[in-house]
Amino acid sequence: MKKGFTLIELLIVMVVLGILVTVALPKYQASLERGRGVEGINNLKAASDAANARYVMDGNMYVEGNIANSSGDLLVGDFSKTSSFGKPQWYSGSASTAVLYISRESGDYELYAINKDGELKYMACSGLYDACLNLGAEEASFTDSYSNSNLIINFQ
């Protein structure tokens, strides 16, 4: 009676494991990136909530000087613990519209939050098409004028 495995049996097991790793690794990396993207979405939502709170405090108008400094850094909220994204920034705005954005550290994509009349209307994703789709963005029938993208993350 022999004990142990033959060399052929061990090689077959190694080949099967190699195939499984090859199949599973891209899915694992995609799920990691989606988790990082959710961090960015949540940070941008928090920044939008803070900007919309300032909207109410400022008499139902966005006052850029109360939300961000002259270089676009937000004065509201603490976003120092973000690891995969830069800090949310002021992009543009008017008395009734505020647009905030956040960039992925790798430079693959940017997320834009479009706020109108004190509420977050939608987010747009601009950059690598597949990365935006992985975050849950969908193609819309319009192109967002701020991000020049039709990949929209809708919260309505």
Rosetta constraint file for C-alpha pairs under 8 A:
AtomPair CA 5 CA 9 HARMONIC 6.17 0.50
AtomPair CA 5 CA 10 HARMONIC 6.65 0.50
AtomPair CA 6 CA 10 HARMONIC 6.46 0.50
AtomPair CA 7 CA 11 HARMONIC 6.19 0.50
AtomPair CA 8 CA 12 HARMONIC 6.18 0.50
AtomPair CA 9 CA 13 HARMONIC 6.31 0.50
AtomPair CA 10 CA 14 HARMONIC 6.23 0.50
AtomPair CA 11 CA 15 HARMONIC 6.18 0.50
AtomPair CA 12 CA 16 HARMONIC 6.22 0.50
AtomPair CA 13 CA 17 HARMONIC 6.16 0.50
AtomPair CA 14 CA 18 HARMONIC 6.05 0.50
AtomPair CA 15 CA 19 HARMONIC 6.24 0.50
AtomPair CA 16 CA 20 HARMONIC 6.31 0.50
AtomPair CA 17 CA 21 HARMONIC 6.19 0.50
AtomPair CA 18 CA 22 HARMONIC 6.13 0.50
AtomPair CA 19 CA 23 HARMONIC 6.26 0.50
AtomPair CA 20 CA 24 HARMONIC 6.06 0.50
AtomPair CA 21 CA 25 HARMONIC 5.75 0.50
AtomPair CA 22 CA 26 HARMONIC 7.56 0.50
AtomPair CA 23 CA 27 HARMONIC 7.64 0.50
AtomPair CA 24 CA 28 HARMONIC 6.24 0.50
AtomPair CA 25 CA 29 HARMONIC 6.19 0.50
AtomPair CA 26 CA 30 HARMONIC 6.08 0.50
AtomPair CA 27 CA 31 HARMONIC 6.17 0.50
AtomPair CA 28 CA 32 HARMONIC 6.29 0.50
AtomPair CA 29 CA 33 HARMONIC 6.26 0.50
AtomPair CA 30 CA 34 HARMONIC 6.14 0.50
AtomPair CA 30 CA 134 HARMONIC 7.52 0.50
AtomPair CA 31 CA 35 HARMONIC 6.22 0.50
AtomPair CA 32 CA 36 HARMONIC 6.38 0.50
AtomPair CA 33 CA 37 HARMONIC 6.10 0.50
AtomPair CA 34 CA 38 HARMONIC 6.20 0.50
AtomPair CA 34 CA 134 HARMONIC 6.30 0.50
AtomPair CA 34 CA 135 HARMONIC 5.69 0.50
AtomPair CA 35 CA 39 HARMONIC 6.53 0.50
AtomPair CA 36 CA 40 HARMONIC 6.68 0.50
AtomPair CA 36 CA 84 HARMONIC 6.20 0.50
AtomPair CA 37 CA 41 HARMONIC 6.24 0.50
AtomPair CA 37 CA 135 HARMONIC 6.12 0.50
AtomPair CA 38 CA 42 HARMONIC 6.01 0.50
AtomPair CA 38 CA 135 HARMONIC 7.25 0.50
AtomPair CA 39 CA 43 HARMONIC 6.15 0.50
AtomPair CA 39 CA 82 HARMONIC 7.69 0.50
AtomPair CA 39 CA 84 HARMONIC 7.71 0.50
AtomPair CA 40 CA 44 HARMONIC 6.07 0.50
AtomPair CA 40 CA 84 HARMONIC 7.57 0.50
AtomPair CA 40 CA 85 HARMONIC 6.26 0.50
AtomPair CA 40 CA 102 HARMONIC 7.02 0.50
AtomPair CA 40 CA 104 HARMONIC 7.74 0.50
AtomPair CA 40 CA 111 HARMONIC 7.72 0.50
AtomPair CA 41 CA 45 HARMONIC 6.08 0.50
AtomPair CA 41 CA 111 HARMONIC 7.45 0.50
AtomPair CA 42 CA 46 HARMONIC 6.13 0.50
AtomPair CA 43 CA 47 HARMONIC 6.18 0.50
AtomPair CA 43 CA 79 HARMONIC 7.21 0.50
AtomPair CA 43 CA 88 HARMONIC 7.28 0.50
AtomPair CA 44 CA 48 HARMONIC 6.06 0.50
AtomPair CA 44 CA 88 HARMONIC 6.27 0.50
AtomPair CA 44 CA 100 HARMONIC 7.43 0.50
AtomPair CA 44 CA 101 HARMONIC 7.08 0.50
AtomPair CA 44 CA 102 HARMONIC 6.77 0.50
AtomPair CA 44 CA 111 HARMONIC 7.87 0.50
AtomPair CA 44 CA 112 HARMONIC 7.92 0.50
AtomPair CA 44 CA 113 HARMONIC 6.77 0.50
AtomPair CA 45 CA 49 HARMONIC 6.09 0.50
AtomPair CA 45 CA 113 HARMONIC 7.56 0.50
AtomPair CA 45 CA 120 HARMONIC 7.91 0.50
AtomPair CA 46 CA 50 HARMONIC 6.25 0.50
AtomPair CA 46 CA 77 HARMONIC 7.66 0.50
AtomPair CA 47 CA 51 HARMONIC 6.16 0.50
AtomPair CA 47 CA 76 HARMONIC 7.26 0.50
AtomPair CA 47 CA 77 HARMONIC 6.53 0.50
AtomPair CA 47 CA 88 HARMONIC 6.81 0.50
AtomPair CA 47 CA 100 HARMONIC 7.79 0.50
AtomPair CA 48 CA 52 HARMONIC 5.97 0.50
AtomPair CA 48 CA 100 HARMONIC 7.22 0.50
AtomPair CA 48 CA 113 HARMONIC 6.98 0.50
AtomPair CA 48 CA 115 HARMONIC 7.06 0.50
AtomPair CA 48 CA 119 HARMONIC 7.92 0.50
AtomPair CA 48 CA 120 HARMONIC 6.57 0.50
AtomPair CA 49 CA 53 HARMONIC 6.10 0.50
AtomPair CA 49 CA 119 HARMONIC 7.75 0.50
AtomPair CA 49 CA 120 HARMONIC 7.69 0.50
AtomPair CA 50 CA 54 HARMONIC 6.35 0.50
AtomPair CA 50 CA 76 HARMONIC 6.05 0.50
AtomPair CA 50 CA 77 HARMONIC 6.62 0.50
AtomPair CA 51 CA 55 HARMONIC 6.21 0.50
AtomPair CA 51 CA 62 HARMONIC 7.70 0.50
AtomPair CA 51 CA 67 HARMONIC 6.14 0.50
AtomPair CA 51 CA 76 HARMONIC 7.18 0.50
AtomPair CA 51 CA 98 HARMONIC 7.88 0.50
AtomPair CA 52 CA 56 HARMONIC 6.52 0.50
AtomPair CA 52 CA 62 HARMONIC 7.92 0.50
AtomPair CA 52 CA 115 HARMONIC 7.58 0.50
AtomPair CA 52 CA 118 HARMONIC 4.72 0.50
AtomPair CA 52 CA 119 HARMONIC 6.11 0.50
AtomPair CA 52 CA 120 HARMONIC 7.90 0.50
AtomPair CA 53 CA 57 HARMONIC 6.33 0.50
AtomPair CA 53 CA 118 HARMONIC 7.45 0.50
AtomPair CA 54 CA 58 HARMONIC 5.87 0.50
AtomPair CA 54 CA 62 HARMONIC 7.18 0.50
AtomPair CA 54 CA 66 HARMONIC 7.31 0.50
AtomPair CA 54 CA 67 HARMONIC 6.99 0.50
AtomPair CA 55 CA 59 HARMONIC 6.61 0.50
AtomPair CA 55 CA 60 HARMONIC 5.08 0.50
AtomPair CA 55 CA 61 HARMONIC 5.04 0.50
AtomPair CA 55 CA 62 HARMONIC 4.98 0.50
AtomPair CA 55 CA 63 HARMONIC 7.38 0.50
AtomPair CA 55 CA 117 HARMONIC 7.91 0.50
AtomPair CA 55 CA 118 HARMONIC 5.83 0.50
AtomPair CA 56 CA 60 HARMONIC 4.80 0.50
AtomPair CA 56 CA 61 HARMONIC 7.09 0.50
AtomPair CA 56 CA 118 HARMONIC 6.87 0.50
AtomPair CA 58 CA 62 HARMONIC 7.06 0.50
AtomPair CA 58 CA 63 HARMONIC 7.10 0.50
AtomPair CA 60 CA 96 HARMONIC 7.81 0.50
AtomPair CA 60 CA 117 HARMONIC 7.16 0.50
AtomPair CA 60 CA 118 HARMONIC 7.07 0.50
AtomPair CA 61 CA 95 HARMONIC 4.74 0.50
AtomPair CA 61 CA 96 HARMONIC 5.67 0.50
AtomPair CA 61 CA 117 HARMONIC 7.43 0.50
AtomPair CA 61 CA 118 HARMONIC 7.88 0.50
AtomPair CA 62 CA 67 HARMONIC 7.81 0.50
AtomPair CA 62 CA 93 HARMONIC 7.50 0.50
AtomPair CA 62 CA 94 HARMONIC 6.55 0.50
AtomPair CA 62 CA 95 HARMONIC 4.78 0.50
AtomPair CA 62 CA 96 HARMONIC 6.14 0.50
AtomPair CA 62 CA 97 HARMONIC 6.88 0.50
AtomPair CA 62 CA 98 HARMONIC 6.66 0.50
AtomPair CA 63 CA 67 HARMONIC 6.61 0.50
AtomPair CA 63 CA 94 HARMONIC 7.89 0.50
AtomPair CA 63 CA 95 HARMONIC 6.66 0.50
AtomPair CA 64 CA 68 HARMONIC 5.67 0.50
AtomPair CA 64 CA 69 HARMONIC 7.53 0.50
AtomPair CA 64 CA 93 HARMONIC 7.50 0.50
AtomPair CA 65 CA 69 HARMONIC 5.86 0.50
AtomPair CA 65 CA 70 HARMONIC 7.48 0.50
AtomPair CA 66 CA 75 HARMONIC 7.12 0.50
AtomPair CA 67 CA 74 HARMONIC 5.77 0.50
AtomPair CA 67 CA 75 HARMONIC 5.39 0.50
AtomPair CA 67 CA 76 HARMONIC 6.17 0.50
AtomPair CA 67 CA 90 HARMONIC 7.99 0.50
AtomPair CA 68 CA 72 HARMONIC 5.41 0.50
AtomPair CA 68 CA 73 HARMONIC 5.26 0.50
AtomPair CA 68 CA 74 HARMONIC 4.16 0.50
AtomPair CA 68 CA 75 HARMONIC 5.02 0.50
AtomPair CA 68 CA 76 HARMONIC 7.57 0.50
AtomPair CA 68 CA 89 HARMONIC 7.82 0.50
AtomPair CA 68 CA 90 HARMONIC 6.30 0.50
AtomPair CA 69 CA 73 HARMONIC 5.59 0.50
AtomPair CA 69 CA 74 HARMONIC 6.57 0.50
AtomPair CA 69 CA 75 HARMONIC 6.74 0.50
AtomPair CA 72 CA 89 HARMONIC 5.36 0.50
AtomPair CA 72 CA 90 HARMONIC 4.73 0.50
AtomPair CA 72 CA 91 HARMONIC 6.97 0.50
AtomPair CA 73 CA 87 HARMONIC 7.82 0.50
AtomPair CA 73 CA 88 HARMONIC 7.39 0.50
AtomPair CA 73 CA 89 HARMONIC 5.32 0.50
AtomPair CA 73 CA 90 HARMONIC 6.51 0.50
AtomPair CA 74 CA 88 HARMONIC 6.94 0.50
AtomPair CA 74 CA 89 HARMONIC 5.95 0.50
AtomPair CA 74 CA 90 HARMONIC 6.54 0.50
AtomPair CA 79 CA 87 HARMONIC 5.97 0.50
AtomPair CA 79 CA 88 HARMONIC 7.58 0.50
AtomPair CA 80 CA 87 HARMONIC 7.26 0.50
AtomPair CA 82 CA 86 HARMONIC 7.06 0.50
AtomPair CA 82 CA 87 HARMONIC 7.28 0.50
AtomPair CA 84 CA 104 HARMONIC 6.22 0.50
AtomPair CA 84 CA 105 HARMONIC 5.64 0.50
AtomPair CA 84 CA 106 HARMONIC 7.96 0.50
AtomPair CA 85 CA 102 HARMONIC 6.75 0.50
AtomPair CA 85 CA 103 HARMONIC 5.66 0.50
AtomPair CA 85 CA 104 HARMONIC 4.49 0.50
AtomPair CA 85 CA 105 HARMONIC 4.91 0.50
AtomPair CA 86 CA 102 HARMONIC 6.20 0.50
AtomPair CA 86 CA 103 HARMONIC 5.67 0.50
AtomPair CA 86 CA 104 HARMONIC 6.55 0.50
AtomPair CA 86 CA 105 HARMONIC 6.18 0.50
AtomPair CA 87 CA 102 HARMONIC 6.29 0.50
AtomPair CA 87 CA 103 HARMONIC 7.81 0.50
AtomPair CA 88 CA 100 HARMONIC 6.62 0.50
AtomPair CA 88 CA 101 HARMONIC 5.58 0.50
AtomPair CA 88 CA 102 HARMONIC 4.59 0.50
AtomPair CA 88 CA 103 HARMONIC 7.73 0.50
AtomPair CA 89 CA 100 HARMONIC 5.54 0.50
AtomPair CA 89 CA 101 HARMONIC 5.37 0.50
AtomPair CA 89 CA 102 HARMONIC 6.23 0.50
AtomPair CA 90 CA 98 HARMONIC 7.79 0.50
AtomPair CA 90 CA 99 HARMONIC 6.39 0.50
AtomPair CA 90 CA 100 HARMONIC 4.67 0.50
AtomPair CA 90 CA 101 HARMONIC 6.57 0.50
AtomPair CA 91 CA 98 HARMONIC 7.75 0.50
AtomPair CA 91 CA 99 HARMONIC 5.33 0.50
AtomPair CA 91 CA 100 HARMONIC 5.14 0.50
AtomPair CA 91 CA 101 HARMONIC 6.27 0.50
AtomPair CA 92 CA 98 HARMONIC 6.16 0.50
AtomPair CA 92 CA 99 HARMONIC 5.30 0.50
AtomPair CA 92 CA 100 HARMONIC 7.26 0.50
AtomPair CA 93 CA 97 HARMONIC 5.07 0.50
AtomPair CA 93 CA 98 HARMONIC 4.25 0.50
AtomPair CA 93 CA 99 HARMONIC 5.82 0.50
AtomPair CA 94 CA 98 HARMONIC 6.42 0.50
AtomPair CA 96 CA 116 HARMONIC 5.67 0.50
AtomPair CA 96 CA 117 HARMONIC 5.12 0.50
AtomPair CA 96 CA 118 HARMONIC 7.68 0.50
AtomPair CA 97 CA 114 HARMONIC 7.33 0.50
AtomPair CA 97 CA 115 HARMONIC 5.63 0.50
AtomPair CA 97 CA 116 HARMONIC 4.54 0.50
AtomPair CA 97 CA 117 HARMONIC 6.46 0.50
AtomPair CA 98 CA 114 HARMONIC 6.25 0.50
AtomPair CA 98 CA 115 HARMONIC 5.11 0.50
AtomPair CA 98 CA 116 HARMONIC 6.54 0.50
AtomPair CA 99 CA 112 HARMONIC 6.69 0.50
AtomPair CA 99 CA 113 HARMONIC 5.59 0.50
AtomPair CA 99 CA 114 HARMONIC 4.78 0.50
AtomPair CA 99 CA 115 HARMONIC 6.09 0.50
AtomPair CA 99 CA 146 HARMONIC 7.80 0.50
AtomPair CA 100 CA 112 HARMONIC 5.65 0.50
AtomPair CA 100 CA 113 HARMONIC 5.16 0.50
AtomPair CA 100 CA 114 HARMONIC 6.82 0.50
AtomPair CA 101 CA 110 HARMONIC 6.78 0.50
AtomPair CA 101 CA 111 HARMONIC 5.42 0.50
AtomPair CA 101 CA 112 HARMONIC 4.26 0.50
AtomPair CA 101 CA 113 HARMONIC 6.09 0.50
AtomPair CA 102 CA 110 HARMONIC 5.70 0.50
AtomPair CA 102 CA 111 HARMONIC 5.37 0.50
AtomPair CA 102 CA 112 HARMONIC 6.68 0.50
AtomPair CA 103 CA 107 HARMONIC 6.66 0.50
AtomPair CA 103 CA 109 HARMONIC 6.35 0.50
AtomPair CA 103 CA 110 HARMONIC 4.40 0.50
AtomPair CA 103 CA 111 HARMONIC 6.50 0.50
AtomPair CA 104 CA 108 HARMONIC 6.20 0.50
AtomPair CA 104 CA 109 HARMONIC 5.78 0.50
AtomPair CA 104 CA 110 HARMONIC 6.05 0.50
AtomPair CA 108 CA 127 HARMONIC 5.86 0.50
AtomPair CA 108 CA 128 HARMONIC 5.72 0.50
AtomPair CA 108 CA 131 HARMONIC 7.39 0.50
AtomPair CA 109 CA 125 HARMONIC 6.80 0.50
AtomPair CA 109 CA 126 HARMONIC 5.49 0.50
AtomPair CA 109 CA 127 HARMONIC 4.06 0.50
AtomPair CA 109 CA 128 HARMONIC 5.83 0.50
AtomPair CA 109 CA 131 HARMONIC 7.31 0.50
AtomPair CA 109 CA 132 HARMONIC 7.28 0.50
AtomPair CA 110 CA 125 HARMONIC 5.81 0.50
AtomPair CA 110 CA 126 HARMONIC 5.28 0.50
AtomPair CA 110 CA 127 HARMONIC 6.31 0.50
AtomPair CA 111 CA 123 HARMONIC 6.67 0.50
AtomPair CA 111 CA 124 HARMONIC 5.74 0.50
AtomPair CA 111 CA 125 HARMONIC 4.68 0.50
AtomPair CA 111 CA 126 HARMONIC 6.45 0.50
AtomPair CA 112 CA 123 HARMONIC 5.33 0.50
AtomPair CA 112 CA 124 HARMONIC 5.07 0.50
AtomPair CA 112 CA 125 HARMONIC 6.39 0.50
AtomPair CA 112 CA 126 HARMONIC 7.97 0.50
AtomPair CA 112 CA 146 HARMONIC 7.79 0.50
AtomPair CA 112 CA 147 HARMONIC 6.74 0.50
AtomPair CA 113 CA 120 HARMONIC 6.90 0.50
AtomPair CA 113 CA 121 HARMONIC 7.74 0.50
AtomPair CA 113 CA 122 HARMONIC 6.16 0.50
AtomPair CA 113 CA 123 HARMONIC 4.46 0.50
AtomPair CA 113 CA 124 HARMONIC 6.62 0.50
AtomPair CA 114 CA 120 HARMONIC 6.03 0.50
AtomPair CA 114 CA 121 HARMONIC 5.80 0.50
AtomPair CA 114 CA 122 HARMONIC 5.70 0.50
AtomPair CA 114 CA 123 HARMONIC 6.06 0.50
AtomPair CA 114 CA 124 HARMONIC 7.90 0.50
AtomPair CA 115 CA 119 HARMONIC 5.35 0.50
AtomPair CA 115 CA 120 HARMONIC 4.31 0.50
AtomPair CA 115 CA 121 HARMONIC 5.52 0.50
AtomPair CA 115 CA 122 HARMONIC 7.46 0.50
AtomPair CA 116 CA 120 HARMONIC 6.54 0.50
AtomPair CA 116 CA 121 HARMONIC 6.50 0.50
AtomPair CA 121 CA 154 HARMONIC 7.51 0.50
AtomPair CA 121 CA 155 HARMONIC 7.11 0.50
AtomPair CA 121 CA 156 HARMONIC 7.27 0.50
AtomPair CA 122 CA 152 HARMONIC 6.96 0.50
AtomPair CA 122 CA 153 HARMONIC 6.04 0.50
AtomPair CA 122 CA 154 HARMONIC 4.90 0.50
AtomPair CA 122 CA 155 HARMONIC 6.00 0.50
AtomPair CA 122 CA 156 HARMONIC 7.67 0.50
AtomPair CA 123 CA 152 HARMONIC 5.81 0.50
AtomPair CA 123 CA 153 HARMONIC 4.95 0.50
AtomPair CA 123 CA 154 HARMONIC 6.38 0.50
AtomPair CA 124 CA 137 HARMONIC 7.65 0.50
AtomPair CA 124 CA 144 HARMONIC 7.08 0.50
AtomPair CA 124 CA 147 HARMONIC 6.66 0.50
AtomPair CA 124 CA 149 HARMONIC 6.73 0.50
AtomPair CA 124 CA 150 HARMONIC 7.31 0.50
AtomPair CA 124 CA 151 HARMONIC 5.78 0.50
AtomPair CA 124 CA 152 HARMONIC 4.47 0.50
AtomPair CA 124 CA 153 HARMONIC 5.87 0.50
AtomPair CA 125 CA 132 HARMONIC 5.81 0.50
AtomPair CA 125 CA 137 HARMONIC 7.01 0.50
AtomPair CA 125 CA 147 HARMONIC 7.22 0.50
AtomPair CA 125 CA 149 HARMONIC 6.66 0.50
AtomPair CA 125 CA 150 HARMONIC 7.98 0.50
AtomPair CA 125 CA 151 HARMONIC 5.57 0.50
AtomPair CA 125 CA 152 HARMONIC 6.29 0.50
AtomPair CA 125 CA 153 HARMONIC 7.44 0.50
AtomPair CA 126 CA 132 HARMONIC 7.24 0.50
AtomPair CA 126 CA 147 HARMONIC 5.94 0.50
AtomPair CA 126 CA 148 HARMONIC 7.23 0.50
AtomPair CA 126 CA 149 HARMONIC 5.60 0.50
AtomPair CA 126 CA 151 HARMONIC 7.19 0.50
AtomPair CA 127 CA 131 HARMONIC 7.74 0.50
AtomPair CA 127 CA 132 HARMONIC 7.23 0.50
AtomPair CA 128 CA 132 HARMONIC 6.34 0.50
AtomPair CA 129 CA 133 HARMONIC 6.33 0.50
AtomPair CA 130 CA 134 HARMONIC 6.08 0.50
AtomPair CA 131 CA 135 HARMONIC 6.56 0.50
AtomPair CA 132 CA 136 HARMONIC 6.85 0.50
AtomPair CA 132 CA 137 HARMONIC 5.62 0.50
AtomPair CA 132 CA 151 HARMONIC 7.07 0.50
AtomPair CA 133 CA 137 HARMONIC 4.87 0.50
AtomPair CA 133 CA 138 HARMONIC 6.52 0.50
AtomPair CA 133 CA 151 HARMONIC 7.71 0.50
AtomPair CA 136 CA 153 HARMONIC 6.61 0.50
AtomPair CA 137 CA 151 HARMONIC 5.39 0.50
AtomPair CA 137 CA 152 HARMONIC 5.07 0.50
AtomPair CA 137 CA 153 HARMONIC 4.66 0.50
AtomPair CA 137 CA 154 HARMONIC 7.85 0.50
AtomPair CA 138 CA 150 HARMONIC 7.92 0.50
AtomPair CA 138 CA 151 HARMONIC 5.20 0.50
AtomPair CA 138 CA 152 HARMONIC 5.36 0.50
AtomPair CA 138 CA 153 HARMONIC 6.46 0.50
AtomPair CA 139 CA 150 HARMONIC 5.51 0.50
AtomPair CA 139 CA 151 HARMONIC 4.66 0.50
AtomPair CA 139 CA 152 HARMONIC 6.23 0.50
AtomPair CA 140 CA 150 HARMONIC 5.29 0.50
AtomPair CA 140 CA 151 HARMONIC 6.18 0.50
AtomPair CA 140 CA 152 HARMONIC 6.19 0.50
AtomPair CA 141 CA 150 HARMONIC 7.15 0.50
AtomPair CA 142 CA 150 HARMONIC 5.89 0.50
AtomPair CA 143 CA 148 HARMONIC 6.02 0.50
AtomPair CA 143 CA 149 HARMONIC 5.26 0.50
AtomPair CA 143 CA 150 HARMONIC 4.28 0.50
AtomPair CA 143 CA 151 HARMONIC 7.89 0.50
AtomPair CA 144 CA 148 HARMONIC 5.34 0.50
AtomPair CA 144 CA 149 HARMONIC 5.46 0.50
AtomPair CA 144 CA 150 HARMONIC 5.99 0.50
AtomPair CA 145 CA 149 HARMONIC 7.55 0.50
